Structure formats: structure tokens, C-alpha cells
Amino acid sequence: MEIARHIRRQAHGIVGPLIGLTLGCYFAYHLVEGDRGLIAWVRLTQQIRAAKITAAQIHEERAEAAHRVSLLRPEHLDPDLLDEQARAALNLIGPGEVVILNSDGRTK
């Protein structure tokens, strides 16, 4: 009887800190591993960085394409670009000319 009473007193003193420790471990785990935890934040930061790089590359390609299109407008037509486009579309070359293809298939 005396032993059981002593164990109950000790248990009352341990239960509160044990619950607090359990809750602390639970929240610490979700701070690191959760949907909005540190690992998810690092992963999202890397994805944002990769998306910004891709967006910059696409922006450069779009600016280059817009520049090439502007050179074909009737107001200020670039004869060299027009000649290049006509030769590529018609598959023609002049006598004594050599065609060098890039990896993307465009002529140089």
C-alpha cells in the first residue's frame, strides 16, 4: 500500500513533463519534416530558383525571336534575313556556297 502511494505521487510529477516532452517532440518533427517544414521550404526554394532560371532563358529566347520578327516587318526589312529565310524555306543554295547546319537545324 505504501509503495503504491509512493508510485502515484511520483507518477503525478512525471506525467506533466512527459506530456510536454511528447508535444515538443511532435512539433519539432513537424517543424522539420512537415508539409510546411524546413525540408519542404528548402525544396520549394530550389524549385523557385530553377523556375526563375527557366523563365530567364525563355525571356531571352522570346526577345531573340521578337527581334528576328521585327527584322522581317515591311517597314524595315532586312535583306540578309529575308534571303536566309527564303533559302531555308525553299531548300536552295547558290553556286559555290556551303551550308553548315547547327544542332537545332538552322543554317549558319
Secondary structure by P-SEA (a helix, b strand, c coil): caaaaaaaaaaaacaaaaaaaaaaaaaaaaaccccccaaaaaaaaaaaaaaaaaaaaaaaaaaaaaaaaaaaccccccaaaaaaaaaaaaccccccbbbbbccccccc
